[in-house]
């Protein structure tokens, strides 16, 4: 029973993580599973996703930490 509760809590936590990104002066919230890769740029990162190319103010280390939260059990 305990493992099931732990699994549900993990799933709920991972579903809530979105990466805020910009494109054409609009903000979008991407699921981590939709992201192909990140690229460092002068003021943040470029995000290459299945839905296109976006920008974010997060640096690569911040994105790594945010995505690591999603994978923690």
N, CA, C and O atoms as a Tinker XYZ file with bonds, in Angstrom:
   292  protein
     1  N      0.825000   -1.197000    0.000000    73     2
     2  CA     0.000000    0.000000    0.000000    64     1     3
     3  C      0.868000    1.260000    0.000000    63     2     4     5
     4  O      0.562000    2.222000   -0.705000    81     3
     5  N      1.943000    1.260000    0.781000    73     3     6
     6  CA     2.804000    2.433000    0.874000    64     5     7
     7  C      3.413000    2.788000   -0.480000    63     6     8     9
     8  O      3.462000    3.963000   -0.845000    81     7
     9  N      3.879000    1.787000   -1.227000    73     7    10
    10  CA     4.493000    2.052000   -2.535000    64     9    11
    11  C      3.482000    2.671000   -3.493000    63    10    12    13
    12  O      3.843000    3.539000   -4.289000    81    11
    13  N      2.237000    2.247000   -3.432000    73    11    14
    14  CA     1.203000    2.811000   -4.293000    64    13    15
    15  C      0.996000    4.289000   -3.975000    63    14    16    17
    16  O      0.910000    5.110000   -4.889000    81    15
    17  N      0.915000    4.639000   -2.690000    73    15    18
    18  CA     0.743000    6.039000   -2.291000    64    17    19
    19  C      1.938000    6.867000   -2.752000    63    18    20    21
    20  O      1.774000    7.981000   -3.250000    81    19
    21  N      3.131000    6.322000   -2.585000    73    19    22
    22  CA     4.343000    7.010000   -3.027000    64    21    23
    23  C      4.312000    7.228000   -4.542000    63    22    24    25
    24  O      4.703000    8.292000   -5.023000    81    23
    25  N      3.854000    6.234000   -5.287000    73    23    26
    26  CA     3.749000    6.332000   -6.742000    64    25    27
    27  C      2.763000    7.433000   -7.141000    63    26    28    29
    28  O      3.061000    8.238000   -8.024000    81    27
    29  N      1.603000    7.472000   -6.503000    73    27    30
    30  CA     0.591000    8.483000   -6.825000    64    29    31
    31  C      1.123000    9.886000   -6.512000    63    30    32    33
    32  O      0.924000   10.813000   -7.297000    81    31
    33  N      1.791000   10.040000   -5.384000    73    31    34
    34  CA     2.365000   11.340000   -5.038000    64    33    35
    35  C      3.407000   11.766000   -6.060000    63    34    36    37
    36  O      3.474000   12.941000   -6.423000    81    35
    37  N      4.208000   10.840000   -6.521000    73    35    38
    38  CA     5.220000   11.128000   -7.539000    64    37    39
    39  C      4.565000   11.541000   -8.845000    63    38    40    41
    40  O      5.005000   12.496000   -9.484000    81    39
    41  N      3.529000   10.841000   -9.245000    73    39    42
    42  CA     2.831000   11.178000  -10.489000    64    41    43
    43  C      2.194000   12.555000  -10.394000    63    42    44    45
    44  O      2.273000   13.334000  -11.344000    81    43
    45  N      1.567000   12.869000   -9.273000    73    43    46
    46  CA     0.958000   14.181000   -9.102000    64    45    47
    47  C      2.004000   15.276000   -9.165000    63    46    48    49
    48  O      1.778000   16.317000   -9.781000    81    47
    49  N      3.138000   15.053000   -8.540000    73    47    50
    50  CA     4.217000   16.038000   -8.537000    64    49    51
    51  C      4.745000   16.258000   -9.951000    63    50    52    53
    52  O      4.958000   17.401000  -10.355000    81    51
    53  N      4.956000   15.195000  -10.700000    73    51    54
    54  CA     5.527000   15.325000  -12.032000    64    53    55
    55  C      4.558000   15.957000  -13.021000    63    54    56    57
    56  O      4.990000   16.620000  -13.964000    81    55
    57  N      3.278000   15.769000  -12.827000    73    55    58
    58  CA     2.302000   16.343000  -13.748000    64    57    59
    59  C      2.183000   17.852000  -13.581000    63    58    60    61
    60  O      1.728000   18.541000  -14.494000    81    59
    61  N      2.586000   18.371000  -12.430000    73    59    62
    62  CA     2.450000   19.799000  -12.171000    64    61    63
    63  C      3.619000   20.614000  -12.677000    63    62    64    65
    64  O      3.530000   21.842000  -12.707000    81    63
    65  N      4.697000   19.994000  -13.071000    73    63    66
    66  CA     5.868000   20.741000  -13.515000    64    65    67
    67  C      5.715000   21.107000  -14.988000    63    66    68    69
    68  O      5.569000   20.240000  -15.850000    81    67
    69  N      5.751000   22.384000  -15.248000    73    67    70
    70  CA     5.708000   22.923000  -16.602000    64    69    71
    71  C      6.877000   23.890000  -16.736000    63    70    72    73
    72  O      7.309000   24.493000  -15.754000    81    71
    73  N      7.376000   24.031000  -17.932000    73    71    74
    74  CA     8.464000   24.960000  -18.208000    64    73    75
    75  C      7.866000   26.183000  -18.907000    63    74    76    77
    76  O      7.356000   26.067000  -20.022000    81    75
    77  N      7.922000   27.358000  -18.263000    73    75    78
    78  CA     7.399000   28.566000  -18.922000    64    77    79
    79  C      8.369000   29.035000  -20.009000    63    78    80    81
    80  O      9.567000   29.179000  -19.768000    81    79
    81  N      7.837000   29.265000  -21.191000    73    79    82
    82  CA     8.643000   29.680000  -22.343000    64    81    83
    83  C      7.926000   30.806000  -23.092000    63    82    84    85
    84  O      6.728000   31.027000  -22.912000    81    83
    85  N      8.681000   31.508000  -23.930000    73    83    86
    86  CA     8.156000   32.627000  -24.715000    64    85    87
    87  C      8.290000   32.352000  -26.208000    63    86    88    89
    88  O      9.233000   31.706000  -26.666000    81    87
    89  N      7.314000   32.864000  -26.946000    73    87    90
    90  CA     7.386000   32.859000  -28.407000    64    89    91
    91  C      6.418000   33.927000  -28.910000    63    90    92    93
    92  O      5.244000   33.930000  -28.540000    81    91
    93  N      6.908000   34.827000  -29.745000    73    91    94
    94  CA     6.084000   35.899000  -30.317000    64    93    95
    95  C      5.322000   36.675000  -29.245000    63    94    96    97
    96  O      4.119000   36.902000  -29.374000    81    95
    97  N      6.022000   37.077000  -28.196000    73    95    98
    98  CA     5.447000   37.857000  -27.096000    64    97    99
    99  C      4.303000   37.162000  -26.364000    63    98   100   101
   100  O      3.467000   37.822000  -25.747000    81    99
   101  N      4.266000   35.850000  -26.428000    73    99   102
   102  CA     3.264000   35.064000  -25.689000    64   101   103
   103  C      3.989000   34.046000  -24.830000    63   102   104   105
   104  O      5.047000   33.539000  -25.201000    81   103
   105  N      3.412000   33.759000  -23.690000    73   103   106
   106  CA     4.002000   32.760000  -22.807000    64   105   107
   107  C      3.234000   31.441000  -22.963000    63   106   108   109
   108  O      2.009000   31.414000  -23.083000    81   107
   109  N      4.000000   30.365000  -22.957000    73   107   110
   110  CA     3.437000   29.018000  -23.056000    64   109   111
   111  C      4.005000   28.192000  -21.906000    63   110   112   113
   112  O      5.090000   28.485000  -21.403000    81   111
   113  N      3.283000   27.180000  -21.500000    73   111   114
   114  CA     3.758000   26.255000  -20.483000    64   113   115
   115  C      3.936000   24.894000  -21.145000    63   114   116   117
   116  O      2.965000   24.251000  -21.545000    81   115
   117  N      5.185000   24.467000  -21.254000    73   115   118
   118  CA     5.492000   23.203000  -21.920000    64   117   119
   119  C      5.659000   22.071000  -20.921000    63   118   120   121
   120  O      6.229000   22.248000  -19.845000    81   119
   121  N      5.156000   20.916000  -21.293000    73   119   122
   122  CA     5.446000   19.704000  -20.542000    64   121   123
   123  C      6.888000   19.305000  -20.828000    63   122   124   125
   124  O      7.333000   19.410000  -21.970000    81   123
   125  N      7.618000   18.858000  -19.835000    73   123   126
   126  CA     8.995000   18.417000  -20.081000    64   125   127
   127  C      9.090000   17.337000  -21.164000    63   126   128   129
   128  O     10.090000   17.272000  -21.878000    81   127
   129  N      8.085000   16.508000  -21.291000    73   127   130
   130  CA     8.125000   15.441000  -22.298000    64   129   131
   131  C      8.051000   15.984000  -23.725000    63   130   132   133
   132  O      8.392000   15.270000  -24.668000    81   131
   133  N      7.610000   17.238000  -23.905000    73   131   134
   134  CA     7.527000   17.852000  -25.234000    64   133   135
   135  C      8.831000   18.528000  -25.654000    63   134   136   137
   136  O      8.952000   18.991000  -26.788000    81   135
   137  N      9.806000   18.587000  -24.743000    73   135   138
   138  CA    11.052000   19.305000  -25.008000    64   137   139
   139  C     12.115000   18.353000  -25.549000    63   138   140   141
   140  O     12.359000   17.290000  -24.979000    81   139
   141  N     12.739000   18.745000  -26.648000    73   139   142
   142  CA    13.805000   17.950000  -27.258000    64   141   143
   143  C     15.159000   18.270000  -26.642000    63   142   144   145
   144  O     15.895000   17.368000  -26.243000    81   143
   145  N     15.490000   19.581000  -26.565000    73   143   146
   146  CA    16.753000   19.988000  -25.950000    64   145   147
   147  C     16.737000   21.486000  -25.668000    63   146   148   149
   148  O     15.880000   22.223000  -26.156000    81   147
   149  N     17.710000   21.914000  -24.868000    73   147   150
   150  CA    17.904000   23.317000  -24.529000    64   149   151
   151  C     19.250000   23.769000  -25.087000    63   150   152   153
   152  O     20.172000   22.972000  -25.256000    81   151
   153  N     19.337000   25.058000  -25.366000    73   151   154
   154  CA    20.588000   25.642000  -25.843000    64   153   155
   155  C     20.799000   26.962000  -25.105000    63   154   156   157
   156  O     19.888000   27.787000  -25.040000    81   155
   157  N     21.985000   27.167000  -24.553000    73   155   158
   158  CA    22.284000   28.408000  -23.833000    64   157   159
   159  C     22.362000   29.571000  -24.812000    63   158   160   161
   160  O     22.967000   29.463000  -25.879000    81   159
   161  N     21.744000   30.680000  -24.434000    73   159   162
   162  CA    21.835000   31.931000  -25.186000    64   161   163
   163  C     22.191000   33.034000  -24.197000    63   162   164   165
   164  O     22.291000   32.781000  -22.996000    81   163
   165  N     22.379000   34.238000  -24.685000    73   163   166
   166  CA    22.883000   35.334000  -23.852000    64   165   167
   167  C     22.071000   35.566000  -22.578000    63   166   168   169
   168  O     22.654000   35.688000  -21.501000    81   167
   169  N     20.781000   35.628000  -22.669000    73   167   170
   170  CA    19.941000   35.916000  -21.492000    64   169   171
   171  C     18.942000   34.797000  -21.253000    63   170   172   173
   172  O     17.733000   35.023000  -21.309000    81   171
   173  N     19.433000   33.596000  -20.988000    73   171   174
   174  CA    18.542000   32.474000  -20.719000    64   173   175
   175  C     18.878000   31.275000  -21.579000    63   174   176   177
   176  O     20.043000   30.913000  -21.747000    81   175
   177  N     17.832000   30.663000  -22.121000    73   175   178
   178  CA    18.014000   29.459000  -22.932000    64   177   179
   179  C     17.018000   29.426000  -24.077000    63   178   180   181
   180  O     15.916000   29.968000  -23.995000    81   179
   181  N     17.438000   28.780000  -25.134000    73   179   182
   182  CA    16.557000   28.488000  -26.260000    64   181   183
   183  C     16.009000   27.087000  -26.015000    63   182   184   185
   184  O     16.748000   26.191000  -25.610000    81   183
   185  N     14.725000   26.899000  -26.258000    73   183   186
   186  CA    14.074000   25.615000  -26.026000    64   185   187
   187  C     13.589000   25.067000  -27.363000    63   186   188   189
   188  O     12.772000   25.689000  -28.043000    81   187
   189  N     14.096000   23.910000  -27.726000    73   187   190
   190  CA    13.635000   23.246000  -28.942000    64   189   191
   191  C     12.653000   22.161000  -28.516000    63   190   192   193
   192  O     13.012000   21.234000  -27.790000    81   191
   193  N     11.420000   22.286000  -28.972000    73   191   194
   194  CA    10.359000   21.370000  -28.558000    64   193   195
   195  C      9.615000   20.846000  -29.771000    63   194   196   197
   196  O      9.806000   21.323000  -30.890000    81   195
   197  N      8.774000   19.870000  -29.537000    73   195   198
   198  CA     7.985000   19.298000  -30.633000    64   197   199
   199  C      7.038000   20.337000  -31.229000    63   198   200   201
   200  O      6.605000   20.193000  -32.372000    81   199
   201  N      6.713000   21.383000  -30.466000    73   199   202
   202  CA     5.799000   22.430000  -30.934000    64   201   203
   203  C      6.528000   23.632000  -31.526000    63   202   204   205
   204  O      5.892000   24.619000  -31.897000    81   203
   205  N      7.858000   23.561000  -31.619000    73   203   206
   206  CA     8.623000   24.651000  -32.204000    64   205   207
   207  C      9.752000   25.124000  -31.322000    63   206   208   209
   208  O     10.146000   24.446000  -30.374000    81   207
   209  N     10.269000   26.297000  -31.644000    73   207   210
   210  CA    11.392000   26.894000  -30.923000    64   209   211
   211  C     10.874000   28.001000  -30.011000    63   210   212   213
   212  O     10.084000   28.847000  -30.430000    81   211
   213  N     11.331000   27.985000  -28.757000    73   211   214
   214  CA    10.896000   28.952000  -27.760000    64   213   215
   215  C     12.106000   29.516000  -27.036000    63   214   216   217
   216  O     13.233000   29.072000  -27.256000    81   215
   217  N     11.870000   30.498000  -26.169000    73   215   218
   218  CA    12.916000   31.059000  -25.320000    64   217   219
   219  C     12.432000   31.030000  -23.877000    63   218   220   221
   220  O     11.230000   31.048000  -23.610000    81   219
   221  N     13.386000   30.984000  -22.952000    73   219   222
   222  CA    13.078000   31.065000  -21.532000    64   221   223
   223  C     14.166000   31.861000  -20.825000    63   222   224   225
   224  O     15.303000   31.932000  -21.291000    81   223
   225  N     13.805000   32.452000  -19.704000    73   223   226
   226  CA    14.768000   33.219000  -18.917000    64   225   227
   227  C     15.606000   32.324000  -18.013000    63   226   228   229
   228  O     16.580000   32.792000  -17.423000    81   227
   229  N     15.250000   31.055000  -17.891000    73   227   230
   230  CA    16.021000   30.122000  -17.064000    64   229   231
   231  C     17.364000   29.830000  -17.719000    63   230   232   233
   232  O     17.444000   29.659000  -18.935000    81   231
   233  N     18.422000   29.772000  -16.908000    73   231   234
   234  CA    19.708000   29.308000  -17.424000    64   233   235
   235  C     19.685000   27.775000  -17.414000    63   234   236   237
   236  O     18.780000   27.172000  -16.838000    81   235
   237  N     20.661000   27.159000  -18.040000    73   235   238
   238  CA    20.662000   25.697000  -18.159000    64   237   239
   239  C     20.686000   24.994000  -16.807000    63   238   240   241
   240  O     20.034000   23.963000  -16.646000    81   239
   241  N     21.416000   25.521000  -15.839000    73   239   242
   242  CA    21.465000   24.868000  -14.524000    64   241   243
   243  C     20.114000   24.940000  -13.813000    63   242   244   245
   244  O     19.738000   24.005000  -13.106000    81   243
   245  N     19.388000   26.031000  -13.992000    73   243   246
   246  CA    18.052000   26.144000  -13.399000    64   245   247
   247  C     17.084000   25.162000  -14.046000    63   246   248   249
   248  O     16.254000   24.562000  -13.363000    81   247
   249  N     17.188000   24.999000  -15.345000    73   247   250
   250  CA    16.339000   24.034000  -16.043000    64   249   251
   251  C     16.656000   22.612000  -15.597000    63   250   252   253
   252  O     15.755000   21.792000  -15.417000    81   251
   253  N     17.928000   22.332000  -15.424000    73   251   254
   254  CA    18.335000   21.014000  -14.952000    64   253   255
   255  C     17.736000   20.725000  -13.573000    63   254   256   257
   256  O     17.230000   19.629000  -13.335000    81   255
   257  N     17.792000   21.693000  -12.678000    73   255   258
   258  CA    17.218000   21.517000  -11.340000    64   257   259
   259  C     15.711000   21.312000  -11.410000    63   258   260   261
   260  O     15.163000   20.454000  -10.718000    81   259
   261  N     15.047000   22.093000  -12.241000    73   259   262
   262  CA    13.592000   21.989000  -12.378000    64   261   263
   263  C     13.191000   20.616000  -12.920000    63   262   264   265
   264  O     12.224000   20.021000  -12.446000    81   263
   265  N     13.921000   20.118000  -13.897000    73   263   266
   266  CA    13.611000   18.812000  -14.464000    64   265   267
   267  C     13.999000   17.685000  -13.522000    63   266   268   269
   268  O     13.351000   16.639000  -13.513000    81   267
   269  N     15.031000   17.877000  -12.742000    73   267   270
   270  CA    15.444000   16.866000  -11.758000    64   269   271
   271  C     14.319000   16.667000  -10.737000    63   270   272   273
   272  O     14.076000   15.540000  -10.305000    81   271
   273  N     13.626000   17.751000  -10.344000    73   271   274
   274  CA    12.493000   17.653000   -9.416000    64   273   275
   275  C     11.440000   16.709000   -9.976000    63   274   276   277
   276  O     10.825000   15.944000   -9.233000    81   275
   277  N     11.234000   16.763000  -11.279000    73   275   278
   278  CA    10.222000   15.928000  -11.921000    64   277   279
   279  C     10.564000   14.448000  -11.820000    63   278   280   281
   280  O      9.668000   13.607000  -11.733000    81   279
   281  N     11.850000   14.125000  -11.831000    73   279   282
   282  CA    12.277000   12.741000  -11.856000    64   281   283
   283  C     12.500000   12.140000  -10.474000    63   282   284   285
   284  O     12.629000   10.923000  -10.347000    81   283
   285  N     12.546000   12.973000   -9.437000    73   283   286
   286  CA    12.786000   12.458000   -8.093000    64   285   287
   287  C     11.615000   11.634000   -7.615000    63   286   288   289
   288  O     10.457000   11.987000   -7.838000    81   287
   289  N     11.922000   10.539000   -6.960000    73   287   290
   290  CA    10.880000    9.647000   -6.419000    64   289   291
   291  C     10.942000    9.689000   -4.918000    63   290   292
   292  O     10.158000    9.016000   -4.249000    81   291
